Amino acid sequence: MSKNKLFGGTRLSEIANSVKERGETTPFDRSASKPVLAAAELALTSRKLPGLERESIFAVDPKRCRPWAFHNRTEAWYTRERCQDLIDSIAKDGQQEPAVGRKLDGDPDFDYELIYGMRRRFACEYTNTKLRVRIIDADDARAAVLMHIENADRQDITAMERAMSFLVQAEAKVFPTQEAMAEALGVSKGQVAKMIKAAQLLKQTAISQLFVDKSAVPVEQAYKLQSLMERPGAKDVVLQAAQNLGRRGEGKDASAVLKHLLSSLDRSRHFEPLRREYNVGTAGRVVVTRNPRGKVTLAFPKGLRGADQEAALSAFAQILKDLA
């Protein structure tokens, strides 16, 4: 795939700039035979465009809507406290912006899946009102771009929520490669790789169960820990430390938990106890001991004289070599 190209050879940034600066339609709606949703136009301005024959808005039962498989909000969002702003707004003025979703076939429990708008769905269900949904015809890759544009500037979407969404998309091959995902979403390849690795940490049950709200897990620390666990023998040590935390019920603050796990290898080091003697000159000697925690002690039973300086330095060099 050529550098920075999206659907139809157009870059994501060009779509956004076109919408923001001139209010123009996007390449997504230029097909005469299959007009589809103008992604950036909807996501960035929420203005309905004329001429999109296959774009329809329905008022539906929110209970008949499920999240898209790659939706990037976690269940922790769907509480009265975290949706209070939308609950109040909908109760007062109605739903101002529709959710965006696709029609489902063959699911007895749901009629639609929402690409974005799950908080709107919760608020509508809470207020016992119909949910306005804009129904579109889009494949998963295009849906991922739509969701990314919609949420790009939202402060309430955490970095880990984005990371978890990137991971499930990568595993499901929504985009053929991480490079293609980065290009389509307008994110650097390094950032995509980093976020995917960070989210992989939460696939370790012993670690993920320490967090009440996985969306609050810091990506930077998660990435460092996942990278650390790839070292030989490190994974078992970290997982054991996580299990110990779980048994003690200490897995509350996400940052503190990760800091504890990151330091688990240092705490786990066990040194072979050691006691050796080295000659210092013709008459002196030094006794070297090391305990299981690595503490080294040097003792000079007959003392140390200034005349023994060269001999002592030679002995120290050998001691450091032996302890290395």
Backbone bond lengths (Angstrom), bond angles and torsions (degrees), N, CA, C in turn:
res aa  C-N    CA-C-N  psi(-1)  N-CA   C-N-CA  omega(-1)  CA-C   N-CA-C  phi
1 M - - - 1.471 - - 1.522 108.80 -
2 S 1.338 118.25 134.49 1.458 121.33 -177.78 1.512 111.36 -68.62
3 K 1.313 115.39 157.76 1.459 120.94 -173.30 1.529 112.03 -62.50
4 N 1.351 114.51 131.30 1.463 122.72 173.49 1.527 113.65 60.00
5 K 1.322 118.16 28.93 1.459 120.02 179.16 1.511 110.34 -102.60
6 L 1.339 115.14 144.79 1.458 120.60 178.52 1.523 106.65 -121.26
7 F 1.300 117.68 -154.63 1.457 121.17 -178.79 1.523 110.50 -61.59
8 G 1.324 115.51 133.33 1.451 119.83 177.89 1.514 113.03 67.30
9 G 1.342 118.02 19.85 1.454 121.02 178.27 1.512 114.64 76.73
10 T 1.323 117.62 18.19 1.457 121.28 -178.20 1.511 110.43 -110.96
11 R 1.330 116.89 139.81 1.449 121.00 -179.55 1.523 111.38 -83.34
12 L 1.317 115.39 150.78 1.461 121.70 178.95 1.521 110.67 -58.13
13 S 1.335 116.62 -42.09 1.461 119.96 -179.15 1.522 111.44 -63.15
14 E 1.334 116.44 -34.91 1.467 119.70 179.04 1.525 110.88 -66.08
15 I 1.341 116.07 -37.76 1.455 120.14 178.03 1.517 110.23 -61.62
16 A 1.332 115.06 -50.45 1.461 120.08 -177.94 1.521 111.33 -61.70
17 N 1.332 117.35 -44.61 1.468 120.23 -178.99 1.521 111.41 -64.92
18 S 1.344 115.69 -37.93 1.455 119.46 178.92 1.511 111.16 -61.33
19 V 1.309 115.27 -41.84 1.463 120.50 -179.57 1.515 110.91 -69.26
20 K 1.332 116.35 -49.40 1.455 120.56 -174.59 1.520 112.79 -66.31
21 E 1.334 116.47 -42.80 1.454 120.02 -171.54 1.534 113.61 -87.79
22 R 1.330 116.14 -36.56 1.465 117.70 -173.57 1.523 113.57 -123.52
23 G 1.321 117.02 -9.65 1.451 118.83 179.85 1.504 112.92 69.38
24 E 1.360 117.98 22.70 1.451 120.49 -177.74 1.519 111.01 -78.88
25 T 1.322 115.47 162.49 1.452 119.94 174.54 1.512 109.16 -74.13
26 T 1.319 116.33 167.69 1.458 120.85 -177.10 1.520 110.09 -107.00
27 P 1.332 117.04 168.08 1.465 119.95 177.33 1.515 112.56 -61.59
28 F 1.322 117.79 -15.81 1.464 119.70 -178.63 1.529 112.01 -67.70
29 D 1.322 117.99 -21.39 1.468 117.63 -174.36 1.533 111.57 -114.83
30 R 1.332 117.74 23.50 1.465 119.81 -175.91 1.522 113.56 -93.86
31 S 1.304 116.77 -5.46 1.453 118.61 -179.40 1.521 109.93 -79.79
32 A 1.331 116.27 122.40 1.470 119.85 -178.59 1.519 110.90 -71.85
33 S 1.343 116.00 -30.92 1.453 118.62 -176.58 1.518 113.00 -84.09
34 K 1.352 116.91 -25.85 1.454 119.39 -178.41 1.525 110.17 -142.67
35 P 1.339 116.41 72.15 1.459 118.15 179.03 1.510 110.18 -65.66
36 V 1.333 116.20 136.88 1.456 120.55 -179.86 1.507 109.62 -131.24
37 L 1.327 115.43 178.76 1.455 121.72 -176.24 1.516 112.13 -63.26
38 A 1.329 117.35 134.64 1.453 122.26 173.29 1.522 107.64 -77.05
39 A 1.331 116.73 101.00 1.465 120.98 -167.76 1.514 113.07 -59.56
40 A 1.328 118.21 -57.89 1.462 119.83 -176.69 1.522 111.35 -66.75
41 E 1.322 116.81 -34.53 1.467 119.94 179.77 1.521 110.63 -60.93
42 L 1.313 115.29 -44.77 1.465 119.01 179.30 1.520 110.98 -69.99
43 A 1.338 115.99 -47.61 1.458 119.76 -172.41 1.519 112.82 -69.37
44 L 1.329 116.76 -36.28 1.464 119.36 -174.02 1.523 113.35 -95.81
45 T 1.305 119.12 -28.13 1.458 120.29 -176.94 1.519 112.78 -121.62
46 S 1.335 116.67 -19.14 1.474 122.07 -179.78 1.523 112.47 57.85
47 R 1.358 116.68 27.77 1.461 119.60 178.00 1.517 109.40 -97.22
48 K 1.328 115.91 133.16 1.455 120.58 -179.90 1.522 109.49 -75.66
49 L 1.328 116.15 131.41 1.454 120.58 -179.46 1.525 110.34 -96.32
50 P 1.328 116.41 145.18 1.465 119.17 175.72 1.523 110.61 -74.93
51 G 1.301 115.54 156.66 1.448 120.05 171.08 1.508 115.33 84.41
52 L 1.331 119.30 5.54 1.453 120.33 178.42 1.531 107.97 -95.21
53 E 1.309 116.01 85.50 1.454 120.78 -170.26 1.521 112.63 -63.95
54 R 1.321 116.94 -29.15 1.459 119.00 -175.69 1.519 111.50 -95.19
55 E 1.314 117.26 10.06 1.456 121.96 176.95 1.527 108.14 -97.60
56 S 1.339 116.84 123.37 1.453 120.45 -177.96 1.509 109.81 -137.87
57 I 1.327 115.47 145.14 1.446 121.15 177.09 1.523 108.67 -113.90
58 F 1.338 115.42 128.62 1.451 120.88 -178.43 1.525 109.81 -122.22
59 A 1.326 116.13 149.44 1.459 121.87 170.94 1.521 106.58 -98.68
60 V 1.344 116.33 114.01 1.452 120.08 -170.80 1.529 110.25 -126.58
61 D 1.308 114.73 165.97 1.460 121.15 174.79 1.534 107.87 -71.19
62 P 1.313 118.71 118.62 1.475 119.39 -177.66 1.522 113.00 -59.53
63 K 1.331 116.93 -26.55 1.454 119.61 179.92 1.522 112.32 -68.94
64 R 1.344 116.45 -15.59 1.455 120.79 179.60 1.520 111.78 -92.46
65 C 1.337 116.79 12.70 1.467 121.67 -179.88 1.529 109.95 -116.83
66 R 1.289 116.45 133.68 1.456 121.70 175.46 1.530 108.55 -117.41
67 P 1.327 117.78 161.83 1.462 118.90 177.46 1.528 111.34 -73.52
68 W 1.313 116.05 146.77 1.454 122.02 170.16 1.528 108.20 -57.83
69 A 1.309 116.49 146.60 1.462 120.55 -175.53 1.522 113.20 -55.78
70 F 1.342 117.06 -26.50 1.464 120.21 -176.48 1.524 112.04 -110.09
71 H 1.321 115.48 19.75 1.461 120.25 177.77 1.523 109.65 -59.13
72 N 1.352 116.77 138.59 1.462 118.54 -171.43 1.523 115.29 -100.20
73 R 1.314 118.25 17.82 1.462 119.57 171.17 1.519 109.21 -104.30
74 T 1.329 115.57 141.30 1.456 120.35 177.74 1.522 110.45 -90.37
75 E 1.324 116.17 166.92 1.463 121.69 -179.26 1.521 112.64 -61.31
76 A 1.329 116.73 -21.62 1.470 120.06 -178.28 1.523 112.06 -61.05
77 W 1.342 117.37 -20.57 1.467 120.52 -178.80 1.520 113.00 -74.22
78 Y 1.311 117.79 -25.21 1.450 119.54 -166.01 1.528 111.56 -91.65
79 T 1.320 113.37 69.83 1.462 122.07 174.96 1.524 108.11 -132.25
80 R 1.316 115.92 161.88 1.463 119.26 179.68 1.521 110.83 -61.17
81 E 1.336 116.53 -40.95 1.467 119.59 -177.49 1.521 111.75 -62.03
82 R 1.319 117.49 -42.84 1.465 120.43 -175.09 1.529 112.79 -83.64
83 C 1.307 117.29 -10.76 1.470 120.42 177.34 1.524 111.63 -115.47
84 Q 1.329 117.59 12.46 1.463 120.87 -174.73 1.513 112.51 -58.79
85 D 1.343 118.01 -36.65 1.465 120.48 179.89 1.515 111.12 -60.88
86 L 1.320 117.27 -43.52 1.465 120.70 179.55 1.526 111.45 -72.44
87 I 1.306 117.13 -37.64 1.460 120.49 177.94 1.525 110.20 -59.10
88 D 1.329 116.60 -47.31 1.464 120.76 179.62 1.515 111.58 -64.74
89 S 1.338 116.35 -41.97 1.465 120.40 -178.45 1.521 111.87 -65.35
90 I 1.318 116.34 -45.19 1.463 119.95 -178.77 1.520 110.93 -67.92
91 A 1.334 116.90 -38.64 1.463 119.93 178.16 1.521 111.22 -63.33
92 K 1.335 117.23 -33.10 1.458 120.96 -176.56 1.527 112.76 -88.76
93 D 1.320 117.21 -47.98 1.467 121.59 -170.79 1.518 114.30 -119.49
94 G 1.325 117.48 -0.80 1.451 119.28 -175.67 1.524 110.93 82.57
95 Q 1.315 116.69 173.65 1.465 121.61 -179.63 1.523 109.53 -76.69
96 Q 1.318 117.01 114.99 1.458 121.45 -175.04 1.526 113.28 -78.22
97 E 1.320 117.00 -39.51 1.461 120.80 -177.94 1.520 109.39 -121.36
98 P 1.337 117.25 135.27 1.464 118.82 179.79 1.524 111.64 -74.34
99 A 1.308 115.85 153.45 1.458 120.33 167.15 1.525 107.54 -73.59
100 V 1.301 116.72 169.03 1.464 120.52 178.12 1.522 108.33 -123.75
101 G 1.332 115.71 130.19 1.450 118.87 -176.77 1.516 113.30 -152.86
102 R 1.321 114.59 -178.80 1.456 122.13 179.27 1.525 109.16 -125.16
103 K 1.299 115.34 151.36 1.469 121.22 178.52 1.517 109.55 -75.02
104 L 1.321 115.82 138.25 1.450 121.61 177.46 1.518 110.39 -103.56
105 D 1.308 116.04 148.26 1.460 121.64 174.67 1.526 108.49 -127.00
106 G 1.300 116.23 135.68 1.456 120.13 173.71 1.510 116.06 85.33
107 D 1.335 117.99 8.12 1.456 120.69 177.19 1.533 107.91 -105.98
108 P 1.313 119.51 113.02 1.467 120.90 -176.30 1.531 113.29 -68.56
109 D 1.332 117.38 -18.47 1.464 120.11 -174.87 1.528 113.80 -98.25
110 F 1.320 117.09 -21.87 1.464 120.15 -176.06 1.524 110.96 -138.65
111 D 1.328 114.04 148.40 1.464 120.28 178.60 1.526 112.08 -105.00
112 Y 1.339 117.12 -22.99 1.461 121.61 -175.53 1.526 110.13 -139.78
113 E 1.341 116.01 153.27 1.456 120.90 169.43 1.520 107.66 -119.75
114 L 1.324 116.02 134.69 1.451 121.52 -174.64 1.520 111.05 -94.38
115 I 1.320 115.71 123.64 1.464 121.59 175.37 1.525 109.13 -72.93
116 Y 1.307 116.21 -40.49 1.467 121.41 166.95 1.518 108.35 -153.48
117 G 1.338 114.84 157.73 1.461 120.38 -177.98 1.518 113.57 115.45
118 M 1.318 117.74 20.90 1.467 119.31 -178.22 1.529 112.69 -70.53
119 R 1.328 117.57 -29.97 1.470 118.47 174.76 1.528 109.66 -68.28
120 R 1.313 117.24 -36.92 1.457 120.83 175.69 1.529 109.93 -63.06
121 R 1.323 114.91 -39.31 1.463 119.13 177.82 1.537 110.63 -61.26
122 F 1.334 117.05 -45.33 1.464 121.03 -179.89 1.528 110.48 -61.69
123 A 1.337 116.08 -44.84 1.463 119.99 -177.95 1.521 111.24 -64.51
124 C 1.333 117.19 -39.16 1.461 119.80 178.70 1.523 111.32 -67.58
125 E 1.316 116.15 -40.41 1.464 118.48 177.65 1.526 110.09 -64.76
126 Y 1.322 116.51 -38.97 1.464 120.68 -178.92 1.529 111.12 -65.68
127 T 1.336 116.65 -37.79 1.463 121.02 -178.94 1.528 112.58 -91.23
128 N 1.337 115.55 3.17 1.466 121.00 177.85 1.524 111.47 58.65
129 T 1.331 115.13 45.49 1.465 120.59 177.03 1.521 109.64 -122.47
130 K 1.322 116.06 160.97 1.452 121.06 177.11 1.541 109.87 -70.11
131 L 1.304 115.68 148.56 1.467 121.90 177.03 1.515 109.23 -97.45
132 R 1.333 116.27 125.79 1.459 120.30 175.94 1.523 108.21 -84.03
133 V 1.331 115.47 122.89 1.467 121.53 -177.06 1.522 109.46 -126.59
134 R 1.304 115.99 128.35 1.464 121.26 172.55 1.527 107.38 -86.42
135 I 1.304 117.52 114.40 1.460 122.76 -176.75 1.527 108.88 -91.44
136 I 1.331 115.12 126.33 1.459 119.98 -178.28 1.526 109.98 -126.78
137 D 1.310 114.37 166.13 1.455 122.21 176.07 1.517 106.87 -111.94
138 A 1.330 117.76 101.61 1.462 121.39 -175.93 1.513 109.55 -147.50
139 D 1.336 116.65 142.54 1.461 119.59 175.41 1.526 109.45 -79.13
140 D 1.326 116.85 176.86 1.462 120.35 -175.23 1.523 112.65 -63.27
141 A 1.328 117.38 -38.23 1.468 119.54 -178.44 1.523 110.51 -64.00
142 R 1.315 116.85 -43.90 1.461 119.50 179.51 1.532 110.51 -69.32
143 A 1.324 116.04 -37.01 1.461 119.46 177.07 1.528 110.77 -61.77
144 A 1.329 116.78 -37.81 1.465 120.84 178.73 1.524 110.45 -63.45
145 V 1.330 117.23 -39.59 1.462 120.71 178.45 1.524 110.25 -66.95
146 L 1.320 116.78 -42.75 1.462 121.02 178.17 1.527 110.86 -58.09
147 M 1.328 116.11 -48.08 1.451 120.33 -178.84 1.527 110.97 -64.09
148 H 1.332 116.25 -40.14 1.460 120.04 -179.13 1.525 111.05 -63.88
149 I 1.330 117.63 -43.46 1.464 120.84 179.40 1.518 110.10 -65.18
150 E 1.318 116.93 -43.54 1.459 121.12 -179.22 1.525 111.42 -59.25
151 N 1.327 116.30 -40.07 1.459 120.09 -173.31 1.522 114.57 -100.19
152 A 1.339 117.50 0.48 1.467 120.83 -173.04 1.517 112.64 -57.24
153 D 1.321 117.64 -38.55 1.461 120.54 -176.08 1.522 113.63 -101.92
154 R 1.310 117.12 6.52 1.462 119.49 -178.90 1.522 110.36 -80.47
155 Q 1.320 116.07 128.18 1.453 120.90 179.73 1.528 111.97 -79.72
156 D 1.341 116.88 -19.60 1.458 118.06 -175.61 1.523 113.50 -85.12
157 I 1.330 117.69 -8.45 1.457 120.06 172.27 1.526 107.25 -84.52
158 T 1.310 117.79 118.38 1.456 119.81 -176.14 1.529 110.91 -79.47
159 A 1.328 114.37 161.93 1.464 119.93 178.94 1.526 110.95 -61.73
160 M 1.334 117.07 -36.99 1.461 119.00 -179.66 1.521 111.64 -70.49
161 E 1.322 117.76 -32.95 1.466 118.88 175.57 1.526 110.53 -62.92
162 R 1.317 116.79 -42.12 1.464 120.12 175.90 1.528 109.78 -62.81
163 A 1.332 115.52 -42.85 1.465 119.75 -178.81 1.525 111.16 -61.62
164 M 1.333 117.20 -44.34 1.464 120.22 179.84 1.526 110.88 -64.50
165 S 1.324 116.61 -36.58 1.456 120.15 177.56 1.523 110.50 -66.38
166 F 1.335 117.02 -42.52 1.465 120.64 177.35 1.533 110.41 -59.66
167 L 1.334 116.41 -40.94 1.462 119.87 -177.68 1.521 111.82 -64.22
168 V 1.333 117.41 -48.57 1.469 118.44 -178.08 1.520 111.05 -66.95
169 Q 1.327 117.46 -33.06 1.459 119.75 175.43 1.522 111.27 -65.88
170 A 1.335 115.99 -41.01 1.465 120.09 179.64 1.519 110.74 -65.61
171 E 1.330 117.26 -42.60 1.462 120.68 -179.39 1.520 111.82 -66.80
172 A 1.326 116.73 -32.02 1.463 120.59 -179.26 1.528 112.38 -88.19
173 K 1.333 116.45 -0.82 1.466 121.74 -180.00 1.528 111.95 58.22
174 V 1.350 115.78 40.39 1.468 119.18 172.58 1.522 109.05 -58.00
175 F 1.312 115.84 -39.79 1.459 122.66 170.44 1.528 106.44 -114.74
176 P 1.327 118.08 146.33 1.472 119.78 -173.79 1.521 114.11 -63.56
177 T 1.330 117.69 -30.29 1.461 121.85 -179.32 1.520 109.55 -144.05
178 Q 1.321 116.17 166.36 1.460 120.08 174.32 1.519 110.60 -63.80
179 E 1.321 116.31 -34.26 1.458 119.95 178.41 1.526 110.77 -63.23
180 A 1.329 116.53 -41.08 1.463 120.29 179.38 1.530 110.11 -67.07
181 M 1.330 117.41 -37.51 1.458 120.43 177.07 1.523 110.34 -62.79
182 A 1.320 115.96 -46.95 1.462 120.35 -179.45 1.527 110.93 -59.24
183 E 1.314 116.38 -42.77 1.464 121.20 -179.32 1.525 111.24 -65.03
184 A 1.320 116.64 -45.29 1.462 120.72 -177.29 1.515 112.12 -66.23
185 L 1.351 116.36 -36.15 1.463 120.07 -176.20 1.513 113.24 -93.00
186 G 1.322 116.98 -3.31 1.460 119.70 178.64 1.518 112.65 71.72
187 V 1.339 116.81 33.14 1.460 122.81 -179.90 1.521 108.10 -120.11
188 S 1.330 117.89 150.09 1.457 119.82 -179.28 1.525 110.49 -67.52
189 K 1.331 115.60 152.17 1.462 120.31 179.06 1.526 111.16 -61.85
190 G 1.326 116.33 -38.53 1.453 120.00 179.10 1.514 112.49 -63.68
191 Q 1.330 116.49 -38.66 1.459 120.12 179.88 1.520 111.28 -67.99
192 V 1.314 117.23 -41.11 1.466 120.63 177.39 1.529 110.12 -60.97
193 A 1.344 116.71 -47.05 1.465 120.72 -179.49 1.523 111.16 -61.50
194 K 1.329 116.21 -40.62 1.466 120.60 -179.00 1.520 111.27 -65.92
195 M 1.328 117.00 -44.08 1.458 120.36 -177.89 1.520 111.52 -68.34
196 I 1.322 116.76 -37.45 1.464 120.02 178.06 1.527 110.18 -64.29
197 K 1.332 116.73 -43.22 1.468 119.68 179.20 1.522 110.62 -64.53
198 A 1.327 117.38 -40.29 1.469 120.52 178.69 1.523 110.82 -61.10
199 A 1.328 116.89 -43.13 1.465 120.48 -178.84 1.528 111.65 -68.18
200 Q 1.326 117.77 -27.52 1.459 120.90 179.13 1.522 111.71 -62.07
201 L 1.328 117.01 -25.90 1.459 120.33 178.75 1.520 111.13 -58.41
202 L 1.336 117.00 -36.55 1.459 120.98 -176.25 1.528 112.90 -75.30
203 K 1.319 117.26 -1.34 1.457 120.12 174.07 1.524 111.14 -83.09
204 Q 1.346 116.03 -9.47 1.461 120.64 174.85 1.529 107.86 -84.36
205 T 1.314 117.09 109.70 1.465 121.39 -173.94 1.522 112.53 -56.41
206 A 1.318 116.86 -42.25 1.464 120.06 -177.81 1.523 111.79 -61.05
207 I 1.324 116.11 -28.55 1.464 120.57 179.80 1.521 110.99 -89.79
208 S 1.313 117.84 -47.68 1.470 120.50 -175.13 1.524 112.19 -61.79
209 Q 1.329 117.54 -32.71 1.464 119.38 -178.15 1.527 112.70 -72.60
210 L 1.320 117.87 -6.94 1.458 121.12 176.43 1.524 112.32 -77.50
211 F 1.351 116.80 -15.23 1.455 120.44 -173.70 1.522 111.09 -109.22
212 V 1.313 115.46 122.94 1.459 120.35 176.07 1.520 109.92 -67.65
213 D 1.325 116.48 -42.95 1.460 122.49 179.71 1.523 108.19 -120.56
214 K 1.317 116.30 100.43 1.467 120.53 -177.23 1.524 112.35 -65.15
215 S 1.331 116.60 -24.34 1.466 119.39 -179.55 1.521 111.74 -66.66
216 A 1.344 117.02 -18.74 1.465 121.01 -178.18 1.521 112.88 -89.02
217 V 1.314 118.44 -1.43 1.466 121.28 -178.92 1.527 109.67 -69.22
218 P 1.333 119.11 125.37 1.472 121.21 -179.13 1.524 111.28 -67.07
219 V 1.316 116.23 128.96 1.458 121.42 -177.12 1.530 111.66 -64.54
220 E 1.337 117.42 -42.58 1.462 120.55 -175.96 1.527 111.32 -60.34
221 Q 1.331 117.16 -47.28 1.459 120.66 179.58 1.525 111.63 -67.98
222 A 1.330 116.29 -38.39 1.463 120.20 178.81 1.523 110.64 -62.96
223 Y 1.319 116.13 -40.71 1.467 120.70 178.52 1.528 110.58 -62.82
224 K 1.327 117.03 -44.08 1.473 120.70 -179.91 1.519 111.03 -63.19
225 L 1.334 116.57 -42.33 1.458 119.76 -178.92 1.522 111.31 -67.82
226 Q 1.331 117.53 -42.70 1.464 120.39 178.48 1.524 110.27 -62.09
227 S 1.327 117.28 -39.85 1.469 121.02 177.58 1.526 110.27 -65.49
228 L 1.324 117.26 -40.31 1.460 121.71 179.05 1.521 110.97 -62.17
229 M 1.319 116.63 -38.36 1.463 120.99 -176.60 1.530 112.56 -69.78
230 E 1.317 117.32 -12.60 1.458 120.42 178.62 1.529 111.81 -81.10
231 R 1.329 117.31 -9.63 1.460 120.36 177.46 1.533 109.56 -74.32
232 P 1.319 117.36 148.83 1.472 120.40 -178.91 1.536 111.72 -55.95
233 G 1.317 116.61 127.21 1.447 122.55 176.32 1.516 115.83 79.70
234 A 1.326 117.57 -9.38 1.466 120.20 -174.60 1.528 112.68 -74.47
235 K 1.312 117.10 -35.47 1.464 120.44 -174.36 1.518 111.40 -60.21
236 D 1.332 117.48 -44.96 1.460 120.41 -178.15 1.522 111.21 -62.59
237 V 1.329 116.81 -39.13 1.462 120.92 -179.65 1.526 110.60 -65.43
238 V 1.338 116.85 -45.33 1.461 121.21 -178.25 1.523 110.76 -66.12
239 L 1.325 117.01 -43.77 1.468 119.98 -179.42 1.528 111.01 -65.01
240 Q 1.330 117.28 -35.83 1.460 119.67 177.23 1.524 110.26 -65.54
241 A 1.344 116.31 -40.21 1.468 120.18 177.27 1.520 110.55 -63.83
242 A 1.336 117.44 -37.95 1.467 120.91 178.03 1.521 111.20 -65.61
243 Q 1.335 116.94 -41.29 1.462 120.49 178.57 1.529 110.92 -64.41
244 N 1.329 116.32 -38.38 1.469 119.75 177.33 1.525 111.17 -63.45
245 L 1.333 116.45 -41.52 1.465 120.08 176.91 1.523 110.84 -61.85
246 G 1.319 115.68 -43.56 1.455 120.24 -179.11 1.516 112.32 -61.10
247 R 1.318 116.63 -41.40 1.467 120.19 179.56 1.532 111.63 -65.68
248 R 1.343 115.46 -32.50 1.465 119.14 179.89 1.526 112.03 -85.33
249 G 1.323 116.42 -5.98 1.463 120.05 179.79 1.508 113.51 66.85
250 E 1.346 117.40 34.84 1.458 120.50 -175.55 1.527 113.34 -101.80
251 G 1.315 117.56 4.09 1.463 119.77 -177.00 1.515 112.53 -82.51
252 K 1.323 117.76 77.28 1.460 120.42 -177.12 1.529 111.58 -116.70
253 D 1.323 117.41 -60.82 1.454 120.67 179.67 1.527 108.82 -83.92
254 A 1.338 116.63 119.02 1.464 121.24 -173.23 1.524 112.06 -60.49
255 S 1.324 117.05 -43.81 1.457 119.89 -178.50 1.526 111.53 -65.34
256 A 1.327 116.93 -41.51 1.464 120.81 179.39 1.524 111.21 -65.91
257 V 1.323 116.90 -38.90 1.458 120.91 178.70 1.525 110.20 -62.10
258 L 1.320 117.16 -46.93 1.463 120.28 -178.62 1.527 111.43 -66.17
259 K 1.323 116.47 -37.21 1.464 119.89 177.24 1.524 109.93 -61.97
260 H 1.325 116.64 -42.20 1.462 121.30 178.42 1.527 110.53 -62.75
261 L 1.319 117.02 -44.51 1.460 120.28 -178.66 1.527 111.54 -69.04
262 L 1.323 116.88 -35.54 1.467 120.45 178.65 1.526 111.43 -63.24
263 S 1.315 116.72 -30.95 1.466 120.19 -178.67 1.526 112.65 -92.69
264 S 1.328 117.44 2.67 1.466 120.37 -174.00 1.522 112.30 -65.30
265 L 1.317 118.62 -32.24 1.461 120.22 179.98 1.518 111.53 -66.47
266 D 1.323 116.66 -41.82 1.467 119.71 178.07 1.520 110.81 -62.07
267 R 1.331 116.12 -41.00 1.463 119.49 -178.60 1.520 112.06 -70.03
268 S 1.324 116.75 -23.45 1.459 120.08 -173.73 1.524 113.32 -89.51
269 R 1.303 117.27 -8.57 1.462 119.14 -176.66 1.533 111.18 -62.09
270 H 1.310 115.10 130.28 1.457 120.46 179.13 1.527 107.41 -122.75
271 F 1.335 115.95 125.12 1.451 121.02 -177.27 1.531 110.31 -102.75
272 E 1.292 114.82 142.83 1.456 120.27 176.57 1.533 109.29 -68.45
273 P 1.341 117.37 122.90 1.469 118.97 177.75 1.530 110.54 -57.59
274 L 1.326 115.58 144.54 1.467 119.96 -172.45 1.526 110.24 -143.25
275 R 1.366 116.17 142.19 1.464 121.54 170.18 1.526 107.97 -144.86
276 R 1.309 115.80 116.48 1.463 120.82 -179.94 1.520 110.02 -136.73
277 E 1.337 114.21 155.14 1.457 120.48 176.33 1.523 109.51 -118.90
278 Y 1.327 115.07 141.54 1.464 121.56 179.09 1.526 108.07 -129.12
279 N 1.335 115.60 141.04 1.452 120.23 175.75 1.514 110.64 -75.07
280 V 1.315 115.20 141.80 1.461 121.77 174.90 1.533 106.19 -124.01
281 G 1.317 114.57 102.05 1.463 118.32 -175.13 1.517 110.78 72.23
282 T 1.340 116.40 -153.34 1.469 121.18 -177.12 1.512 113.11 -89.02
283 A 1.342 117.35 -22.36 1.467 118.83 -174.50 1.524 113.76 -124.27
284 G 1.336 117.68 -20.63 1.459 119.72 -175.74 1.521 113.17 -90.72
285 R 1.290 114.96 167.76 1.465 120.05 175.08 1.526 109.33 -154.47
286 V 1.343 115.91 158.97 1.453 122.75 177.07 1.522 108.32 -128.15
287 V 1.328 115.95 134.92 1.462 121.75 179.46 1.531 108.22 -104.54
288 V 1.321 116.76 122.59 1.467 122.57 -177.70 1.530 108.91 -108.50
289 T 1.331 116.17 125.67 1.465 120.83 175.99 1.528 109.33 -125.96
290 R 1.339 115.80 148.29 1.475 121.58 176.45 1.518 107.96 -136.60
291 N 1.343 116.85 130.36 1.464 119.66 179.57 1.521 110.53 -92.45
292 P 1.343 118.40 173.04 1.477 120.62 -176.97 1.518 114.30 -60.07
293 R 1.327 118.71 -19.91 1.465 120.57 179.37 1.523 112.31 -91.30
294 G 1.336 116.76 1.33 1.447 120.35 174.82 1.515 115.23 96.47
295 K 1.310 117.83 0.37 1.462 120.14 179.90 1.522 109.95 -71.66
296 V 1.342 116.60 127.59 1.462 122.84 -177.83 1.524 109.05 -109.66
297 T 1.331 115.84 133.24 1.462 121.68 179.46 1.530 109.43 -125.65
298 L 1.317 115.64 133.17 1.462 122.05 176.79 1.526 108.66 -111.41
299 A 1.314 117.00 127.21 1.472 121.62 179.52 1.530 109.92 -125.21
300 F 1.328 115.73 139.30 1.460 122.16 179.10 1.533 107.78 -115.42
301 P 1.343 117.94 92.41 1.470 121.11 -175.25 1.528 113.95 -56.20
302 K 1.336 118.11 -32.53 1.463 121.35 -178.41 1.527 111.83 -105.78
303 G 1.358 115.57 15.10 1.448 118.51 -179.50 1.521 112.05 80.04
304 L 1.334 115.11 -177.32 1.463 121.03 -178.12 1.523 108.07 -141.05
305 R 1.337 115.80 124.09 1.453 120.85 -178.25 1.532 110.71 -102.20
306 G 1.317 114.69 158.12 1.454 119.12 178.49 1.505 112.77 -60.30
307 A 1.307 117.11 -29.75 1.460 120.88 -179.19 1.524 111.88 -70.37
308 D 1.340 116.58 -16.32 1.468 120.63 -178.56 1.532 113.00 -91.07
309 Q 1.332 117.10 12.78 1.466 120.52 -172.67 1.527 112.21 -58.08
310 E 1.301 118.19 -51.07 1.465 120.52 -177.37 1.527 110.83 -64.69
311 A 1.327 116.13 -41.18 1.460 119.84 179.72 1.524 110.76 -65.41
312 A 1.341 116.33 -37.77 1.462 120.44 179.21 1.531 110.77 -66.39
313 L 1.325 116.68 -42.76 1.466 120.07 178.74 1.523 111.12 -61.92
314 S 1.332 116.33 -38.63 1.457 120.00 178.02 1.524 110.81 -65.48
315 A 1.348 115.48 -40.61 1.472 119.45 178.14 1.524 111.02 -65.84
316 F 1.350 117.19 -40.91 1.470 120.76 179.13 1.531 111.10 -61.00
317 A 1.325 117.11 -40.88 1.463 121.19 179.25 1.517 110.75 -60.50
318 Q 1.355 116.12 -41.50 1.462 119.67 179.40 1.516 111.37 -69.27
319 I 1.334 116.65 -37.61 1.456 120.65 178.45 1.529 111.22 -62.59
320 L 1.329 117.01 -45.91 1.464 121.02 179.32 1.528 110.64 -62.52
321 K 1.303 116.83 -38.28 1.460 120.64 179.00 1.528 110.41 -65.00
322 D 1.349 116.11 -42.80 1.457 119.65 -178.62 1.529 112.88 -69.47
323 L 1.338 117.05 -30.55 1.460 120.41 -178.37 1.519 113.85 -86.61
324 A 1.301 116.75 -11.09 1.472 120.74 -176.41 1.523 111.23 -63.28
